[in-house]
Amino acid sequence: MKRAIFIAALLLSSCATSGKFKSTMDSWVGRTADDMVASWGPPQSSYRMSDGRQVLQWSRSGSFYMPGMTTTRPVTTYNSGTVNAYGTGGYGTANYAGTSTTYLPVQSPGYNIPMTCTVRMTVSPQGVVTSWASQGNHCVN
């Protein structure tokens, strides 16, 4: 399971980074909320605070499918018995015992990893973005 999560993180990080996300988000500070709405579309929710500031919130979600992995499982067979041999020289009997191991493929099931990101922009009473915050496991770009 840890290996699968590591692989997922590696795949995701090869295309997007949280550092680039932070840089992009920082670039919105000082710009107007109208510019943000024009670029991102209307927020999914907003809240007006008592001091006149406003918090605008955008969220996105999806999932990443992690395919199952094939491993092998050893199966050991124990063999024992008696062998009889007849020939012109007479008759012989021998006991034998041994093992053989085969490896059977075992497929683990795939699963979806939920991916979310919520961004909250704080906007001054004058309509200027003053700060931002994010949460989730997919706040990258």
Residue pairs with C-beta under 8 A, 6 or more apart in sequence:
3 69
4 66
4 69
5 66
5 113
7 66
8 64
8 66
8 113
11 64
12 64
12 138
12 140
13 140
16 140
16 141
17 140
17 141
18 139
18 140
20 140
20 141
21 134
21 139
21 140
21 141
24 141
25 119
25 132
25 134
26 132
28 35
28 36
28 121
28 129
28 132
29 129
29 130
29 131
29 132
30 128
30 129
31 128
31 129
32 127
32 128
32 129
33 54
33 56
33 121
33 123
33 127
33 128
33 129
34 127
36 56
36 121
36 129
37 43
37 56
40 58
41 58
43 56
43 57
43 58
43 121
44 57
44 58
44 59
45 56
45 57
46 54
46 55
46 56
46 57
47 54
47 55
47 57
48 54
49 55
51 125
52 124
52 125
53 122
53 123
53 124
53 125
53 130
54 122
54 123
55 120
55 121
55 122
55 123
56 120
56 121
56 123
57 118
57 119
57 120
57 121
58 118
58 119
58 121
59 116
59 117
59 118
59 119
60 116
60 117
60 138
61 114
61 115
61 116
61 117
61 138
62 114
62 115
62 138
63 112
63 113
63 114
63 115
64 112
64 113
64 115
65 110
65 111
65 112
65 113
66 110
66 111
66 112
66 113
67 110
68 107
68 108
68 109
68 110
68 111
69 107
69 108
70 105
70 106
70 107
70 108
71 105
71 106
71 108
72 103
72 104
72 105
72 106
73 103
73 104
73 106
74 101
74 102
74 103
75 101
75 102
75 103
75 104
76 99
76 100
76 101
77 99
77 100
77 101
77 102
78 97
78 98
78 99
79 96
79 97
79 98
79 99
79 100
80 95
80 96
80 97
80 98
81 95
81 96
82 93
82 94
82 95
82 96
83 93
83 94
83 95
83 96
84 91
84 92
84 93
85 91
85 92
85 93
85 94
114 137
115 136
115 137
115 138
116 136
116 137
116 138
117 134
117 135
117 136
117 137
117 138
117 139
117 140
118 134
118 135
118 136
119 132
119 133
119 134
119 139
120 132
120 133
120 134
121 129
121 131
121 132
122 129
122 130
122 131
122 132
122 133
123 129
123 130
124 130
